[in-house]
Amino acid sequence: MNKVNNFLESKLLPIAAKLGANKFLVAIRDGITLAMPLIIIGSLFMVIASFPIPGWETWLGDVGVAGYLWKGTDSSFGLIGLVASFGIAYSLTKQYEVDGIGSGLVSLAAFITVTPFLASDAGAGMPTAYMGAKGLFIAIILGLVNGYVYQWFINHNIQIKLPDTVPPAVAKSFSAIIPGAVIITFWLIVYGVLDTLVLPNLHDIAQVVLGGPLGLLGNNVFGTVLVVGLNSLFWFVGIHGGNVVNSVMQPLWIANLDENRAAYQAGEALEHIFTVSFMDNMVYLGGGGATLGLVLVLGYLARKKKTSQQTKVLAPITVVPGIFNINEPTMFGVPIVLNVMLFVPFVIAPMINVVVAYLAMSSGLVPLTRTAASWTMPPIISGFLVTGSISGSILQIVLIVLDVLLYLPFILAVEKRFKAQELEKLPLEEV
């Protein structure tokens, strides 16, 4: 075990630290996180519009409310690509200590520039599909490129500078003119060339360039198991695994969820098992490493008289947050980080959750996820909301039981060590 620990510290920790601090990965993570409230809000409208009660959707249609609820979904959930194009550029530019508002607005304009318009008698407009998850991949590309180019111009003082007496808001808006004009003109030329040559637009190209490789990894059970294992390894060495792994995979899983949402809305069959809701609510129960099983074992042991004082202290500060999928107190309190006694279940538990949940959904026992729930939503409730079926809650119960059984022998070993440590600290007359 010491060899494993040394290997992780010497080899994996430096790599994980560099990835966790990478400006581009941080920008992707923060930019997409900016859109998460819209995903949750849109999902709430969808849950109301499609609540699994017989005759509910028909009744909503009869009273004329259904269309407004679905419009609420499209107007929030359906804007994540547009918002991400702003947020990614904003985050990247801020990391270079440059004002991010101008960068984000320029990137947003570039996103619209490369998007083909639909023309009708009422005028021209952007297809709503590209504003949502279908535009997420090009939002990532444009956000990173535009954010980097924008800060390069500002940091090299290639900008219009106004006197110090001019209000800061006005000065910043003028600073954005030169880099903004260069960036938008460049993407306009790219769009014009592709359009003139009757080639696929940038959105479709990005779907192939980014969506294809990510799909090979994140759209099948083997690749997802590998990704989940990497997430646990990063967490184990003290790096927030979600910030590293999700920065890469989350765009694919969000796009999959949006396609499921659109399919359900259109009355079509859902296609994607692996979505952001599947990962948050079926795999990472309790957080990274599926630690809800671990804290439930701690909570059970804390009720026994002969339990160590360390476990009794840890239980209340880990169980309650764990129910809401917050596991930082567990990670650094038990601890799990660099604790070789918990390495095996911490890595294997979420992998088992992936396989079991995949089998349950691929066999038709549990519906595929179609909406998003807040990542802090407690299990059982979240399972019902994201699948629209009580079988989603039952699946979560099964997964939690499996995680408890997996963590149990390892936590008992940790408890034994706690007792030995406390015994060593007792005065001789108390031993």
N, C-alpha and C positions, 0 to 999 in steps of 0.2 A: 504493500500500500504506500509505503514511503517513496518507492520508486515512481509510482503513479503520480503522487503529489509533487515530487520534484520535477517530473516531466511537464506536468501542467503549468507549474510556476515558471519554469525556465523557457519552455517552448511556446505554450499556448497563450500565456498571459501577455507577453509583449505584442503578439499579433492582435489579440483581442483589444488591447489598449489602443493600438493604432487605428483599428477599425472603428472603435467606439468614438474616437475623437476626429475621425475624418470629416472634413467640412461638407463634402458632397453628400455623404450618407446622413449627416445631421440635418442638412437642408431638406432632403427627401422626407425624412421622418417628421420634421417640424411642419413642413408644407402640407403634407397629407393630414397630419393631426389637426391642422387648422380647419379642415373640412369635416372632421369627425362629428361636430355638433349637428351639421346638416344631415349627416347620415342617420343619426339617432332621431332627429326631429322627423325626417321623412319616414323612418320606420314606424314611428308612433302613429302617423297618419295612416300608414299601410295596415298596421295592426287593427286600428279602428275600422278601416274599410273592409277588412277580410277576417274579422273575428270569427273563430270556428264555432259558431252557433247555427244550427240548421235554419235556413231562411233569412239569416241576418243580412247577407249581401243583397239578396233580392229585395228585402224591405228598404235598405238604404237607397237602392235604385228607384224604387217606387216613390219614395218621398223626395227624390231629387237631390240627395246629399252625396251619393257615391262619387259622382264626377268631380265635385269640389275636393273631396278627400284625396282622390288620386292626383288632382292638380297640385295639392299641397305636397304630395310625395315627389312629383316631378320637379317642383319648384325648389326643393331642398336637396333631397337625395340626388336628384338629377343634375346638380351643379358642381359636383365634387371635382371634376376635371378643370373646370373654369377657376375654381377657388385655389386648387393646387398649383396652377400655373402662376398665380400671384404669390402664394405662400412660399413656394420653393425658392423663387428668385429673391423674395424678401429675406428669407432666412440666410441664404448664402451670402448676400450682400452685407447683411448686418454682421456676419462673422468676420468680414474684412473691414469692419468699423466704418461702413458707409451707410448713409440713410437708405433704408430698405423700401420706403413707400414708393419713391420714384421708380426704383428697379422693378417692384412688383407690378406697378401699373403698366410699365413698358412691356413686361413679359405677358401680361394679360392682353394687351393690344396685339402683340405678336401672335399669341394663341389664336385670337380671332382672325388675324391676317392669314394664317396658313389653313384655316378651316373653310372648306367650300360652302358657299351659300346656296340656298334653295330660292328660286325665283317663282313668283306667282303674280296674279293680278293685283294682289294687295302689296306687293313689293318684294324685296329680298330679305332673307333672314338666315340665321345659323341653325342647322338641325340640332334639336335638343339632345340627340344621342351623343353627339360630340362634346357637348358641355358636361356630360356625366362621365361614367367610368370608361366609356369608349375613348374618351380623350385624355385619359389619365397618363398613358405612356408618353404621348407627345408633350403633355404638360411637364413631365419629369425632364425630358430632353431640353425643352425650351427654357424651363426654369433654371436649370443648371448652366446652360450656355449663356443665356441672357444675363443672369445674375453675375457670372464671372466677368463677362465683357463689360457690363455696366460699371462694376467696381474698378476694373482696370482703367477705364476712361477717367473716373473721378480721382483715383489714387495717383494717376499720372497728370492730373490737373488739366485734362482736355475737357473743358467745360466752360460755360458762360458764367463769369463771376461778377456779381453785382456789389456795389459798395456796402460796407458794414451797416450803414444807416437803413438799408432796405430790410423790411421784416423777414425773419428767417424762412417763413413758409413760402414767400415769393422767391427768395434767393434759391431755395431748394428746387422749386419748380423750374426755374431757368437753368439750373445745373443739369437737369434731366434732358434738356432739349437735344444737345449734340449726341450723347450716347444713345438716346431714345431714337433719334432720326436714323442713325447708322443701323441700329438693331432692327427696327421695323422695316427699313428699306431692304436690308439683306433678306429677311424672311419673305418680303413681298416678291423679290426677284426669284427666290426659290420656288414660291408658289406659282409664279407666272411661268417659269420654265416647265414645271411638272404639268401644269394645265395646258400649255401650248403643245407639248409633246404627247398629250393624252395619256399620261402616266398616273399611277395611283397617287392619291394625296398623301401628305406627310402622316396623317393619322393612320392610314392603312399600312404605310411602310413601317411605322413605329410598332404597330401590332405584330408585324412579322419579326422585326429586328429584336424587340424586347420581349414581347408577349410569347414568341415561339420558344426561346430558351428557358424562360421562367416557367412556361407551361410544362415543359419536359420535367422540370424539377418539382413544381408545386401542384400539378394537376394529377398526380398519381400517388398511390399510397407509399411506395418505396421512397420516392423523393421527399415526400412530406415527413416520413419517419426520420430521414437523414437531417432535414432542416430542424426538426424538433430536437434531435440529439445535439446538434450544434448550438442551439439556443441554450440547452442545459449546460453544455461545456463552458460557454461564455459566462453564464451566471455563476458557475462553480468557482471560477477564478476571480469573481468580484466585478465582472463587467456586465452591465445590463443587457442581457441577451436579446430582449425584445427590440432594443434600440439598434442593434446591429443586424439581426436576422430580419426583423420586420421591415426595416428600411428597404430591403431588397425585395422581399416576398409580398409585403402588404398590398402594393398596387395590383398585383395579379389577383389576390384573394378578394380585394374590394371590387375589382372588375367582375369577378365571377359572381359575387353576391348581387351586383347590380343587374347582371344578365338574368339571374334567377328571379329578381324582383320584376323585371320587365316581362319575363316569360309568364309569371303568375298573373300579372296584370292583363296580359293578352290572352289568358286562358290556355296557354301552351304548357307542355311538360318542362319541368325544371331539369337542367343538365348537370350542374356543377355540385359535387359533394364538398370539395375543398374551398371554403369561403372564409372571410374574416370572422363571420359568426361561428362557423364550425370550429375554428382554432380557438377563439376566445371562450366559447361556452361548452365545448365538448372535449377539448384537449387540455387547455391550461386551466383546469379546475383548481381554483385557489391561487393561480398565478403560475409563473414559470416553474417547471418541475412538477406540476400538478400537486402542490403541497397542501391542498385541502385535506387529503388523506393523512398527511403527517400531523397537522395541527389537531385533527379530530382525535387521533391517538393520544396526543399530548393532553388534550382536554379530558379524555377518559382516565388516563393515568393520574391526573391531578386530583381526581375525586377519591383516590384510594389513600388510606392513612399512612402507609409505609412508603409512599412516593417521596422522592428527593425534593428538597426545597427548591432546587433550580427548576424542576419541571413545574412545580406549583406556581412559581413566579412567572415562568414563560407562558403557561397556558392562557391566562386572560389577555396577555398582550399579543398573542398570535392567533388565537381561535377566532375572535370577533373580526379582526381585519381579514383573516383568511376566508371567511364566509363571503366577504365582499371582494375576493380576488386580489387583495393587497397583501403581498407576502414579504415586503422588505423587513418587517420585524422578525420574521422567521429566518430569512436569509442571513441576517447579521446578528440575531439574538440567540438562536440555538447553538451555534450557527450552522448553516449549510455550506457557506463559502469556505472552500479549502478543508472541509471536514470529510476525510476519506471514509469515515464510517457510514455516511449517508450518500456517498457518490453513486452507488449502484441504483437504489430506488429513485433517486433524483433524476437520473438519466432515463431509466427504463419506464417509469410510471407514465409520462406523457406519450411515449412511444406506444405503450399498450392502449392508451386512450385513442390514439389515432387509428390503430388497427381495428379495435372493437367498434368504434363509432362508424368507421368506414364500412365494415361488414353489415352493421345494422341498417345503414342507409342504402347501400348498394343492393341489399336483398329486399328492400321495400318495407321493412319492419318500421322504419322511422322516416318521415318525410324529410326532404332536403331543406336546408335553411333558406329562407326567403327574405327575412328582415334582419335588422341589426338590433341588438340590445346593448345598453351601456355595459362596458367591461366590468363595472362594479356591481352589476345586477347579480344577486345571489343565485346559485344553481337551483334547479327545479323550476323556479319562476322563469329564468332565462331560457331554459330548454323548451318550455311551452311557448314563449313569445317568438323565438326565432324559427321554430318549425310549424307553429300553428296547431300543435297536436300534443295531447298528454303523453304520447309515446316519447316525445323529446325529453320530458321530465323523467320518465322511467329510465331512459337511456342514461341520463346523468346520474341517477341513483345507482345504477349498475356500475358505472365507471368509478364513482366515489367509493363504493364497497371494494372494488378491485384495488384501488389505490391504497385504501386503509390496510387491506390484507398484505399488500406489498411492503408498505412502510413499517408495519407492526414489528417484525423481528428486528429490524435495524434500530427502531426507536427504543425497543427493550434493551438493546445493547448499549445505546447512548445513556439510557436511564441507569443501567448498571454502573457505567463509568461515573455518572453524576454522584451516585451513592458512595462509590469508592473515594471520590475526591472529598466529599463531605466528611467521610469517616476519618480521613487523614488529617482533617483540620480540627477535629474534636479534641478537647483537652483529655489527658490520660484518664481522669476520674470519670469522664462521661463515656468512654469506650467500653 
